[in-house]
């Protein structure tokens, strides 16, 4: 989704995907010898299930997670008995995991927990105001096989026949039962010949000559024209909240980087890092345009 500050955003996305569920009751739910498995551990096991197992019903998912937690406890105890937790490799990995979890805890405290509904709504309003105008037309059509059939339909329309009724009677398109109604659409949704003809018509008028496409011959009527409406806030508020959190996250990173000297000895890695961490323009991630109706 994001095209700027790729490394930071990748870390941001990883945090969002791996947040552990909150829990208040950390009761013991199972014992493995002298070792206990707490509710918090089960919650973490559920949150980190394999994607295929994560699709199971909740009760089956908890059983799968508990089974995994028991397996982990059993082999972890054996690993500790062999002092695998004392190896340099293990200690380095634990340091990395500790740093990552501290990063996530800091993110939660200084970003996730402080984003307000007012901030999200304000960002939505800002993005909507910046959206370019995009014209839409609401059109009907009647599709037939031959040009002569289309010309005959146009004659009947000229004589006062109702467009929707003629569509139900004559059209070969599957939407004939809706009177040929195509709803609203913007440019790029229809084949070029059809689109050019539809957008050239005035509201309330129909094509006076048949419009040929690979599907056959069309007679088109434009019911309405309008600027495409923005997506409703309720539909995109989660996406907008992600943008607000992303900006707050980048502010935290920029502040941290300003007070630290970052040196990368490998020239290729340094250039790649610098390229990936180019700063975005403020508010450079727009809200997605309104879905087609």
C-alpha positions as a printed NumPy array, in Angstrom:
array([[  0.   ,   0.   ,   0.   ],
       [  2.784,   2.407,   0.911],
       [  5.48 ,   3.416,  -1.523],
       [  7.729,   5.46 ,   0.778],
       [ 10.023,   4.724,   3.696],
       [  9.733,   1.051,   2.876],
       [ 11.76 ,  -0.371,   5.72 ],
       [  9.887,   1.585,   8.354],
       [  6.538,   0.695,   6.882],
       [  7.495,  -2.976,   6.678],
       [  8.263,  -2.937,  10.395],
       [  5.002,  -1.087,  11.016],
       [  3.006,  -3.673,   9.069],
       [  4.725,  -6.519,  10.912],
       [  3.738,  -5.013,  14.239],
       [  0.116,  -4.559,  13.202],
       [ -0.069,  -8.157,  11.98 ],
       [  1.507,  -9.68 ,  15.083],
       [ -0.189,  -7.839,  17.929],
       [ -1.03 , -10.276,  20.701],
       [ -4.557, -10.23 ,  22.128],
       [ -5.109,  -8.413,  25.396],
       [ -5.972, -10.47 ,  28.445],
       [ -6.907,  -9.715,  32.03 ],
       [ -7.188, -13.208,  33.544],
       [ -3.881, -15.068,  33.336],
       [ -5.141, -18.296,  34.871],
       [ -3.314, -21.604,  34.616],
       [ -5.135, -23.662,  31.983],
       [ -2.811, -26.674,  31.741],
       [  0.218, -28.257,  33.356],
       [  3.05 , -30.117,  31.669],
       [  4.853, -31.906,  34.463],
       [  5.874, -29.124,  36.82 ],
       [  5.454, -26.474,  34.104],
       [  2.333, -24.339,  33.798],
       [  0.613, -23.002,  30.686],
       [ -1.229, -19.744,  31.336],
       [ -4.112, -18.141,  29.467],
       [ -1.7  , -15.511,  28.156],
       [  0.422, -18.221,  26.534],
       [ -2.63 , -19.797,  24.93 ],
       [ -3.683, -16.382,  23.597],
       [ -0.233, -15.908,  22.057],
       [ -0.335, -19.411,  20.589],
       [ -3.745, -18.696,  19.028],
       [ -2.492, -15.386,  17.592],
       [  0.506, -17.105,  15.993],
       [ -1.157, -20.193,  14.547],
       [ -0.304, -21.263,  11.022],
       [ -2.627, -19.39 ,   8.6  ],
       [ -4.401, -22.629,   7.634],
       [ -5.135, -23.503,  11.268],
       [ -6.208, -19.919,  11.911],
       [ -9.217, -20.552,   9.663],
       [-10.614, -23.196,  12.022],
       [-13.653, -22.531,  14.234],
       [-12.727, -20.91 ,  17.553],
       [-13.032, -24.063,  19.661],
       [-10.875, -26.104,  17.271],
       [ -8.422, -23.219,  16.981],
       [ -7.946, -23.148,  20.767],
       [ -7.346, -26.919,  20.834],
       [ -4.741, -26.601,  18.066],
       [ -3.073, -23.715,  19.908],
       [ -3.049, -25.592,  23.227],
       [ -1.532, -28.626,  21.532],
       [  1.181, -26.408,  20.046],
       [  1.825, -24.738,  23.434],
       [  2.217, -28.12 ,  25.147],
       [  4.631, -29.289,  22.443],
       [  6.645, -26.096,  22.903],
       [  6.804, -26.538,  26.689],
       [  7.946, -30.15 ,  26.389],
       [ 10.77 , -29.549,  23.932],
       [ 11.747, -26.21 ,  25.499],
       [ 12.337, -28.029,  28.784],
       [ 14.509, -30.596,  27.019],
       [ 16.41 , -27.809,  25.222],
       [ 17.079, -26.032,  28.522],
       [ 18.309, -29.299,  30.036],
       [ 20.844, -29.459,  27.196],
       [ 21.759, -25.817,  27.884],
       [ 20.812, -24.733,  24.371],
       [ 19.679, -21.457,  25.916],
       [ 23.31 , -20.771,  26.84 ],
       [ 24.675, -20.815,  23.291],
       [ 25.81 , -17.619,  21.587],
       [ 23.408, -18.23 ,  18.708],
       [ 20.441, -18.528,  21.082],
       [ 21.443, -15.429,  23.047],
       [ 21.738, -13.376,  19.861],
       [ 18.294, -14.502,  18.729],
       [ 16.788, -13.72 ,  22.127],
       [ 18.328, -10.254,  22.027],
       [ 16.763,  -9.656,  18.623],
       [ 13.369, -10.915,  19.812],
       [ 13.622,  -8.752,  22.945],
       [ 14.416,  -5.691,  20.854],
       [ 11.497,  -6.435,  18.556],
       [  9.055,  -6.833,  21.427],
       [ 10.295,  -3.618,  23.042],
       [  9.819,  -1.888,  19.668],
       [  6.252,  -3.193,  19.569],
       [  5.512,  -2.163,  23.154],
       [  6.836,   1.344,  22.455],
       [  4.774,   1.527,  19.269],
       [  1.644,   0.511,  21.132],
       [  2.181,   3.061,  23.89 ],
       [  3.141,   6.014,  21.691],
       [  1.065,   5.323,  18.558],
       [ -1.731,   2.766,  18.827],
       [ -3.026,   3.835,  22.224],
       [ -3.041,   7.571,  21.505],
       [ -4.788,   7.725,  18.119],
       [ -8.165,   9.387,  18.642],
       [-11.361,   9.13 ,  16.57 ],
       [-11.104,  12.893,  16.019],
       [ -7.662,  12.502,  14.428],
       [ -8.918,   9.774,  12.121],
       [-11.938,  11.821,  11.038],
       [ -9.77 ,  14.891,  10.447],
       [ -7.406,  12.875,   8.261],
       [-10.359,  11.479,   6.316],
       [-11.712,  14.988,   5.706],
       [ -8.279,  16.143,   4.531],
       [ -7.897,  13.249,   2.111],
       [-11.418,  13.622,   0.751],
       [-10.808,  17.326,   0.102],
       [ -7.676,  16.426,  -1.878],
       [ -9.341,  13.786,  -4.064],
       [ -9.468,  14.814,  -7.738],
       [-12.912,  15.194,  -9.273],
       [-13.944,  12.167, -11.293],
       [-17.022,  12.249, -13.5  ],
       [-19.454,   9.333, -13.46 ],
       [-22.429,   8.587, -15.643],
       [-25.506,   6.548, -14.84 ],
       [-26.469,   4.785, -18.051],
       [-28.784,   2.171, -19.505],
       [-28.199,   0.257, -22.702],
       [-29.913,  -2.067, -25.126],
       [-27.64 ,  -4.626, -26.773],
       [-28.583,  -6.332, -30.041],
       [-26.757,  -8.377, -32.659],
       [-27.219,  -6.245, -35.782],
       [-27.006,  -2.588, -36.702],
       [-30.461,  -2.713, -38.288],
       [-31.979,  -3.94 , -35.003],
       [-30.303,  -1.069, -33.16 ],
       [-31.566,   1.473, -35.701],
       [-35.105,   0.117, -35.339],
       [-34.884,   0.532, -31.549],
       [-33.757,   4.133, -31.982],
       [-36.802,   4.754, -34.221],
       [-39.087,   3.336, -31.537],
       [-37.455,   5.579, -28.928],
       [-37.933,   8.57 , -31.221],
       [-41.603,   7.603, -31.415],
       [-41.879,   7.757, -27.621],
       [-41.27 ,   4.177, -26.517],
       [-39.924,   3.73 , -22.972],
       [-36.198,   2.876, -22.929],
       [-36.357,   0.463, -19.966],
       [-39.298,  -1.414, -21.42 ],
       [-37.58 ,  -1.76 , -24.786],
       [-34.464,  -3.059, -23.014],
       [-36.501,  -5.74 , -21.254],
       [-38.074,  -6.721, -24.56 ],
       [-35.196,  -6.438, -27.03 ],
       [-31.814,  -6.501, -25.27 ],
       [-29.597,  -9.592, -25.318],
       [-27.587,  -8.42 , -22.313],
       [-28.062, -10.336, -19.018],
       [-29.181,  -7.123, -17.267],
       [-32.204,  -6.744, -19.555],
       [-34.53 ,  -7.56 , -16.645],
       [-33.309,  -4.367, -14.94 ],
       [-34.177,  -2.341, -18.027],
       [-30.562,  -2.318, -19.178],
       [-29.488,  -0.37 , -16.069],
       [-25.682,  -0.258, -15.702],
       [-25.634,   1.994, -12.652],
       [-22.953,   4.647, -12.231],
       [-19.524,   4.103, -13.763],
       [-16.409,   6.18 , -14.358],
       [-13.972,   6.178, -17.259],
       [-11.982,   2.993, -17.615],
       [-14.835,   0.686, -16.62 ],
       [-16.325,   0.048, -20.053],
       [-14.888,  -0.736, -23.475],
       [-13.647,   2.425, -25.189],
       [-16.33 ,   2.716, -27.877],
       [-19.119,   2.366, -25.325],
       [-17.427,   4.691, -22.834],
       [-16.756,   7.429, -25.406],
       [-20.385,   7.389, -26.524],
       [-21.809,   7.38 , -22.999],
       [-19.695,  10.269, -21.715],
       [-20.448,  12.305, -24.838],
       [-24.219,  12.142, -24.231],
       [-26.079,  14.751, -22.194],
       [-28.154,  13.748, -19.208],
       [-31.532,  12.385, -20.313],
       [-30.516,  11.713, -23.923],
       [-29.872,   8.505, -25.859],
       [-27.541,   7.658, -28.725],
       [-28.993,   8.534, -32.123],
       [-26.748,   6.09 , -33.965],
       [-25.837,   2.52 , -32.944],
       [-22.626,   2.104, -30.943],
       [-20.626,  -0.891, -32.171],
       [-18.408,  -2.93 , -29.828],
       [-17.126,  -6.499, -29.822],
       [-20.326,  -7.464, -27.986],
       [-22.668,  -6.213, -30.706],
       [-24.604,  -2.962, -31.251],
       [-25.691,  -0.778, -28.358],
       [-28.245,   1.944, -27.87 ],
       [-27.238,   3.957, -24.81 ],
       [-29.22 ,   6.31 , -22.596],
       [-27.597,   8.526, -19.951],
       [-29.855,   8.9  , -16.921],
       [-27.535,  11.107, -14.861],
       [-24.057,  12.601, -14.569],
       [-22.213,  13.48 , -11.356],
       [-18.855,  13.781,  -9.651],
       [-17.964,  10.468,  -8.038],
       [-18.772,  10.609,  -4.308],
       [-15.973,   9.942,  -1.808],
       [-15.937,   6.612,   0.019],
       [-18.077,   6.792,   3.185],
       [-16.053,   7.351,   6.351],
       [-17.4  ,   4.147,   7.889],
       [-16.112,   2.169,   4.925],
       [-12.515,   3.425,   5.045],
       [-11.969,   4.503,   8.648],
       [ -9.76 ,   1.482,   9.391],
       [ -7.581,   2.302,   6.391],
       [ -7.396,   5.965,   7.404],
       [ -6.487,   4.981,  10.968],
       [ -3.588,   2.96 ,   9.543],
       [ -2.378,   6.093,   7.755],
       [ -2.565,   8.142,  10.957],
       [ -0.639,   5.454,  12.829],
       [  1.922,   5.235,  10.042],
       [  2.594,   8.962,  10.211],
       [  2.973,   8.855,  13.99 ],
       [  5.318,   5.886,  13.656],
       [  7.475,   7.722,  11.12 ],
       [  7.613,  10.746,  13.448],
       [  8.924,   8.504,  16.227],
       [ 11.534,   7.002,  13.91 ],
       [ 12.665,  10.363,  12.593],
       [ 13.096,  11.674,  16.134],
       [ 15.073,   8.582,  17.135],
       [ 17.268,   8.729,  14.023],
       [ 17.999,  12.421,  14.553],
       [ 19.632,  11.618,  17.877],
       [ 21.585,   8.568,  16.676],
       [ 24.427,   8.201,  14.205],
       [ 23.729,   5.328,  11.808],
       [ 26.786,   3.871,  10.072],
       [ 26.564,   1.036,   7.532],
       [ 29.938,  -0.352,   6.468],
       [ 28.757,  -2.234,   3.384],
       [ 28.409,   0.309,   0.573],
       [ 25.673,  -1.594,  -1.284],
       [ 23.622,  -2.014,   1.876],
       [ 24.12 ,   1.644,   2.777],
       [ 22.839,   2.84 ,  -0.593],
       [ 19.9  ,   0.458,  -0.404],
       [ 19.059,   1.607,   3.112],
       [ 19.237,   5.277,   2.146],
       [ 17.014,   4.673,  -0.878],
       [ 14.454,   2.679,   1.111],
       [ 14.319,   5.326,   3.833],
       [ 13.661,   8.376,   1.707],
       [ 11.088,  10.444,   3.52 ],
       [  7.55 ,  10.704,   2.089],
       [  5.779,  13.94 ,   1.441],
       [  3.415,  14.746,   4.331],
       [ -0.01 ,  13.206,   3.712],
       [  1.205,  11.432,   0.591],
       [ -1.01 ,   8.377,   0.999],
       [ -4.515,   9.216,  -0.227],
       [ -7.743,   7.529,   0.729],
       [ -8.804,   5.025,  -1.905],
       [-11.328,   6.397,  -4.414],
       [-14.964,   5.498,  -4.029],
       [-15.834,   1.968,  -5.142],
       [-17.737,   1.682,  -8.379],
       [-21.488,   1.409,  -7.98 ]])
